[in-house]
């Protein structure tokens, strides 16, 4: 069968990597987030001295967090709408299916309240409390999430790197472009808003 004769969904799967490519994109983005969140955690230990960096990293996270939410939501949508490659790969473990929405909700809450605090400044009403409270909840669910996936991360990152499947290799360029765009977008936002930390004495 020629390329022209292939079904449209087959061409799309080969260009993006299909279910395996989605899994690898999620793993790549998760690895980046793990590094940035770790750096953000260090700033919390010395927040007064590292407040500007805390603001910068928080804004930088907007891009990759959005990408990871998009990739995981896409996987769930494809699985529950019965797409064969995603059905064959199967759903996450039951605990992770429960934690997934909580990870997304708390991540949005932490970053969202942080953005509000950056815009409104110290006189932000309940937003500082909400930022701290959502962080505590986020840390709890993310600890379980990371402990589950961290041992699997090297395998997920390595899948396709040695040319294991044609589909995964075919979607590599798209995945790297998406990750670069997410980081670039977050970087632009971080640079443009870094001056806001001055309201907090940063």
Secondary structure as GFF3:
##gff-version 3
##sequence-region A 1 202
A	DSSP	alpha_helix	8	16	.	.	.	ID=ss1
A	DSSP	alpha_helix	18	45	.	.	.	ID=ss2
A	DSSP	alpha_helix	51	80	.	.	.	ID=ss3
A	DSSP	alpha_helix	84	89	.	.	.	ID=ss4
A	DSSP	alpha_helix	94	120	.	.	.	ID=ss5
A	DSSP	alpha_helix	127	158	.	.	.	ID=ss6
A	DSSP	alpha_helix	166	170	.	.	.	ID=ss7
A	DSSP	alpha_helix	172	193	.	.	.	ID=ss8
A	DSSP	three_ten_helix	194	200	.	.	.	ID=ss9
###
